[in-house]
Amino acid sequence: MTKEVSEIAKPFFQQKEFDIIAEVCSGISLPDSSKYAVKIAIADFNLQTKEPLLVKNCYNRWLARFP
């Protein structure tokens, strides 16, 4: 993006604050029956699940809720 375009667009890009609520329950049809983690990343903000409660047949179950 050129500096000229950036200056024109600047008034339309204001910082906003948001609240995020997320729930991670299950992963289905995974490549194999390993323990996976789910990561939600927005810019430099990250949320990550712990180990799954159940792992079998290419399926993982978590009971994770953020926040």
Chimera marker file (.cmm) of the C-alpha trace (Angstrom):
<marker_set name="trace">
<marker id="1" x="0.000" y="0.000" z="0.000" r="1" g="1" b="0" radius="0.5"/>
<marker id="2" x="1.391" y="3.363" z="-0.888" r="1" g="1" b="0" radius="0.5"/>
<marker id="3" x="1.774" y="6.114" z="1.687" r="1" g="1" b="0" radius="0.5"/>
<marker id="4" x="-0.821" y="8.230" z="-0.133" r="1" g="1" b="0" radius="0.5"/>
<marker id="5" x="-3.442" y="5.459" z="0.049" r="1" g="1" b="0" radius="0.5"/>
<marker id="6" x="-2.543" y="4.851" z="3.692" r="1" g="1" b="0" radius="0.5"/>
<marker id="7" x="-3.165" y="8.504" z="4.572" r="1" g="1" b="0" radius="0.5"/>
<marker id="8" x="-6.526" y="8.490" z="2.781" r="1" g="1" b="0" radius="0.5"/>
<marker id="9" x="-7.629" y="5.308" z="4.578" r="1" g="1" b="0" radius="0.5"/>
<marker id="10" x="-6.345" y="6.298" z="8.050" r="1" g="1" b="0" radius="0.5"/>
<marker id="11" x="-9.607" y="7.921" z="9.298" r="1" g="1" b="0" radius="0.5"/>
<marker id="12" x="-11.492" y="4.709" z="8.557" r="1" g="1" b="0" radius="0.5"/>
<marker id="13" x="-9.168" y="2.474" z="10.611" r="1" g="1" b="0" radius="0.5"/>
<marker id="14" x="-9.687" y="3.308" z="14.260" r="1" g="1" b="0" radius="0.5"/>
<marker id="15" x="-8.604" y="1.048" z="17.096" r="1" g="1" b="0" radius="0.5"/>
<marker id="16" x="-11.536" y="-0.725" z="18.703" r="1" g="1" b="0" radius="0.5"/>
<marker id="17" x="-11.686" y="-2.930" z="21.758" r="1" g="1" b="0" radius="0.5"/>
<marker id="18" x="-13.623" y="-6.180" z="21.651" r="1" g="1" b="0" radius="0.5"/>
<marker id="19" x="-14.454" y="-8.932" z="24.132" r="1" g="1" b="0" radius="0.5"/>
<marker id="20" x="-13.978" y="-12.489" z="22.933" r="1" g="1" b="0" radius="0.5"/>
<marker id="21" x="-15.915" y="-15.461" z="24.215" r="1" g="1" b="0" radius="0.5"/>
<marker id="22" x="-14.948" y="-18.801" z="22.682" r="1" g="1" b="0" radius="0.5"/>
<marker id="23" x="-15.761" y="-22.406" z="23.456" r="1" g="1" b="0" radius="0.5"/>
<marker id="24" x="-13.780" y="-25.380" z="22.156" r="1" g="1" b="0" radius="0.5"/>
<marker id="25" x="-15.547" y="-28.729" z="22.473" r="1" g="1" b="0" radius="0.5"/>
<marker id="26" x="-14.298" y="-31.251" z="19.940" r="1" g="1" b="0" radius="0.5"/>
<marker id="27" x="-12.099" y="-31.949" z="16.967" r="1" g="1" b="0" radius="0.5"/>
<marker id="28" x="-13.405" y="-34.542" z="14.521" r="1" g="1" b="0" radius="0.5"/>
<marker id="29" x="-11.794" y="-36.250" z="11.520" r="1" g="1" b="0" radius="0.5"/>
<marker id="30" x="-8.297" y="-35.340" z="12.721" r="1" g="1" b="0" radius="0.5"/>
<marker id="31" x="-5.295" y="-36.735" z="10.773" r="1" g="1" b="0" radius="0.5"/>
<marker id="32" x="-4.515" y="-39.269" z="13.525" r="1" g="1" b="0" radius="0.5"/>
<marker id="33" x="-5.326" y="-40.140" z="17.130" r="1" g="1" b="0" radius="0.5"/>
<marker id="34" x="-2.754" y="-37.799" z="18.691" r="1" g="1" b="0" radius="0.5"/>
<marker id="35" x="-3.283" y="-35.158" z="21.365" r="1" g="1" b="0" radius="0.5"/>
<marker id="36" x="-3.980" y="-31.827" z="19.703" r="1" g="1" b="0" radius="0.5"/>
<marker id="37" x="-4.338" y="-28.285" z="21.018" r="1" g="1" b="0" radius="0.5"/>
<marker id="38" x="-6.478" y="-25.519" z="19.560" r="1" g="1" b="0" radius="0.5"/>
<marker id="39" x="-5.006" y="-22.038" z="19.317" r="1" g="1" b="0" radius="0.5"/>
<marker id="40" x="-7.025" y="-18.897" z="18.607" r="1" g="1" b="0" radius="0.5"/>
<marker id="41" x="-4.735" y="-16.036" z="17.552" r="1" g="1" b="0" radius="0.5"/>
<marker id="42" x="-5.704" y="-12.456" z="16.764" r="1" g="1" b="0" radius="0.5"/>
<marker id="43" x="-2.696" y="-10.209" z="16.134" r="1" g="1" b="0" radius="0.5"/>
<marker id="44" x="-0.503" y="-10.701" z="19.251" r="1" g="1" b="0" radius="0.5"/>
<marker id="45" x="-3.370" y="-12.048" z="21.420" r="1" g="1" b="0" radius="0.5"/>
<marker id="46" x="-3.482" y="-15.866" z="21.843" r="1" g="1" b="0" radius="0.5"/>
<marker id="47" x="-5.801" y="-18.351" z="23.514" r="1" g="1" b="0" radius="0.5"/>
<marker id="48" x="-4.829" y="-22.028" z="23.622" r="1" g="1" b="0" radius="0.5"/>
<marker id="49" x="-6.505" y="-25.140" z="24.976" r="1" g="1" b="0" radius="0.5"/>
<marker id="50" x="-4.799" y="-27.549" z="27.352" r="1" g="1" b="0" radius="0.5"/>
<marker id="51" x="-4.570" y="-31.282" z="26.657" r="1" g="1" b="0" radius="0.5"/>
<marker id="52" x="-7.790" y="-32.884" z="25.453" r="1" g="1" b="0" radius="0.5"/>
<marker id="53" x="-9.870" y="-34.836" z="27.960" r="1" g="1" b="0" radius="0.5"/>
<marker id="54" x="-10.523" y="-37.656" z="25.491" r="1" g="1" b="0" radius="0.5"/>
<marker id="55" x="-8.497" y="-38.914" z="22.530" r="1" g="1" b="0" radius="0.5"/>
<marker id="56" x="-9.613" y="-41.801" z="20.308" r="1" g="1" b="0" radius="0.5"/>
<marker id="57" x="-10.349" y="-42.682" z="16.672" r="1" g="1" b="0" radius="0.5"/>
<marker id="58" x="-9.069" y="-39.381" z="15.206" r="1" g="1" b="0" radius="0.5"/>
<marker id="59" x="-11.210" y="-37.434" z="17.696" r="1" g="1" b="0" radius="0.5"/>
<marker id="60" x="-10.262" y="-35.039" z="20.521" r="1" g="1" b="0" radius="0.5"/>
<marker id="61" x="-12.626" y="-33.621" z="23.153" r="1" g="1" b="0" radius="0.5"/>
<marker id="62" x="-11.973" y="-30.490" z="25.174" r="1" g="1" b="0" radius="0.5"/>
<marker id="63" x="-14.168" y="-28.588" z="27.593" r="1" g="1" b="0" radius="0.5"/>
<marker id="64" x="-12.493" y="-25.221" z="27.180" r="1" g="1" b="0" radius="0.5"/>
<marker id="65" x="-14.238" y="-21.857" z="27.446" r="1" g="1" b="0" radius="0.5"/>
<marker id="66" x="-12.512" y="-18.502" z="27.123" r="1" g="1" b="0" radius="0.5"/>
<marker id="67" x="-12.740" y="-16.458" z="29.336" r="1" g="1" b="0" radius="0.5"/>
<link id1="1" id2="2" r="1" g="1" b="0" radius="0.2"/>
<link id1="2" id2="3" r="1" g="1" b="0" radius="0.2"/>
<link id1="3" id2="4" r="1" g="1" b="0" radius="0.2"/>
<link id1="4" id2="5" r="1" g="1" b="0" radius="0.2"/>
<link id1="5" id2="6" r="1" g="1" b="0" radius="0.2"/>
<link id1="6" id2="7" r="1" g="1" b="0" radius="0.2"/>
<link id1="7" id2="8" r="1" g="1" b="0" radius="0.2"/>
<link id1="8" id2="9" r="1" g="1" b="0" radius="0.2"/>
<link id1="9" id2="10" r="1" g="1" b="0" radius="0.2"/>
<link id1="10" id2="11" r="1" g="1" b="0" radius="0.2"/>
<link id1="11" id2="12" r="1" g="1" b="0" radius="0.2"/>
<link id1="12" id2="13" r="1" g="1" b="0" radius="0.2"/>
<link id1="13" id2="14" r="1" g="1" b="0" radius="0.2"/>
<link id1="14" id2="15" r="1" g="1" b="0" radius="0.2"/>
<link id1="15" id2="16" r="1" g="1" b="0" radius="0.2"/>
<link id1="16" id2="17" r="1" g="1" b="0" radius="0.2"/>
<link id1="17" id2="18" r="1" g="1" b="0" radius="0.2"/>
<link id1="18" id2="19" r="1" g="1" b="0" radius="0.2"/>
<link id1="19" id2="20" r="1" g="1" b="0" radius="0.2"/>
<link id1="20" id2="21" r="1" g="1" b="0" radius="0.2"/>
<link id1="21" id2="22" r="1" g="1" b="0" radius="0.2"/>
<link id1="22" id2="23" r="1" g="1" b="0" radius="0.2"/>
<link id1="23" id2="24" r="1" g="1" b="0" radius="0.2"/>
<link id1="24" id2="25" r="1" g="1" b="0" radius="0.2"/>
<link id1="25" id2="26" r="1" g="1" b="0" radius="0.2"/>
<link id1="26" id2="27" r="1" g="1" b="0" radius="0.2"/>
<link id1="27" id2="28" r="1" g="1" b="0" radius="0.2"/>
<link id1="28" id2="29" r="1" g="1" b="0" radius="0.2"/>
<link id1="29" id2="30" r="1" g="1" b="0" radius="0.2"/>
<link id1="30" id2="31" r="1" g="1" b="0" radius="0.2"/>
<link id1="31" id2="32" r="1" g="1" b="0" radius="0.2"/>
<link id1="32" id2="33" r="1" g="1" b="0" radius="0.2"/>
<link id1="33" id2="34" r="1" g="1" b="0" radius="0.2"/>
<link id1="34" id2="35" r="1" g="1" b="0" radius="0.2"/>
<link id1="35" id2="36" r="1" g="1" b="0" radius="0.2"/>
<link id1="36" id2="37" r="1" g="1" b="0" radius="0.2"/>
<link id1="37" id2="38" r="1" g="1" b="0" radius="0.2"/>
<link id1="38" id2="39" r="1" g="1" b="0" radius="0.2"/>
<link id1="39" id2="40" r="1" g="1" b="0" radius="0.2"/>
<link id1="40" id2="41" r="1" g="1" b="0" radius="0.2"/>
<link id1="41" id2="42" r="1" g="1" b="0" radius="0.2"/>
<link id1="42" id2="43" r="1" g="1" b="0" radius="0.2"/>
<link id1="43" id2="44" r="1" g="1" b="0" radius="0.2"/>
<link id1="44" id2="45" r="1" g="1" b="0" radius="0.2"/>
<link id1="45" id2="46" r="1" g="1" b="0" radius="0.2"/>
<link id1="46" id2="47" r="1" g="1" b="0" radius="0.2"/>
<link id1="47" id2="48" r="1" g="1" b="0" radius="0.2"/>
<link id1="48" id2="49" r="1" g="1" b="0" radius="0.2"/>
<link id1="49" id2="50" r="1" g="1" b="0" radius="0.2"/>
<link id1="50" id2="51" r="1" g="1" b="0" radius="0.2"/>
<link id1="51" id2="52" r="1" g="1" b="0" radius="0.2"/>
<link id1="52" id2="53" r="1" g="1" b="0" radius="0.2"/>
<link id1="53" id2="54" r="1" g="1" b="0" radius="0.2"/>
<link id1="54" id2="55" r="1" g="1" b="0" radius="0.2"/>
<link id1="55" id2="56" r="1" g="1" b="0" radius="0.2"/>
<link id1="56" id2="57" r="1" g="1" b="0" radius="0.2"/>
<link id1="57" id2="58" r="1" g="1" b="0" radius="0.2"/>
<link id1="58" id2="59" r="1" g="1" b="0" radius="0.2"/>
<link id1="59" id2="60" r="1" g="1" b="0" radius="0.2"/>
<link id1="60" id2="61" r="1" g="1" b="0" radius="0.2"/>
<link id1="61" id2="62" r="1" g="1" b="0" radius="0.2"/>
<link id1="62" id2="63" r="1" g="1" b="0" radius="0.2"/>
<link id1="63" id2="64" r="1" g="1" b="0" radius="0.2"/>
<link id1="64" id2="65" r="1" g="1" b="0" radius="0.2"/>
<link id1="65" id2="66" r="1" g="1" b="0" radius="0.2"/>
<link id1="66" id2="67" r="1" g="1" b="0" radius="0.2"/>
</marker_set>
